[in-house]
Amino acid sequence: MKNPVWELNIRPMFRALDRRGMLWRLDLWKYEDVRKLAAKIVNRAAKDMPPLDRGGPWPKEWVDLFRRWMTATPPFARLDLATGKYTAVRDAAQRDHVKVTATVVRPSPESQIWFEEDPESSVPFTYVLYLAKATDPPQDIPDEIDDDIVIPESVTAIAMRAAGGIERVPIT
């Protein structure tokens, strides 16, 4: 059984409704906030949180998943960030479509790399390049990850968050 990670398994359990209701104490979409109060969160989620008028407590499977995240090796796991070289090219026919490409080196055949909108950024058109390392033998494999993203023509650049930090990528 794979160990749960924040980005794929834990953060998605917190709805916008849950986040708004708890912002007075912590931000349920921020890793560090949840990690610091994980024991309190899981104890309340197992009993009476969220309240019935907000969807009711988590199912036992969610509570168990959260506990596994807390006690796994390593505990409180997160995805790694990959590194890449990026291009963003606007489609000549459909001007609101941009092909974003990350040229990467996959660390093994079963490792996965992808990018998506950065849930930790409040800046529009910021993406993150995730790496889920597999346990198969290391083998550097050059690869390209791309996606066609709808981006208004008025936007001239995107931002990519990766292992090396945040990089501004002009749209050509």
Helices and strands as residue ranges (DSSP letters): I 6-10, G 11-13, H 16-22, H 31-36, H 38-47, G 52-54, H 60-71, E 80-81, E 85-90, E 97-106, E 112-117, E 126-132, E 141-150, E 157-162, E 165-170
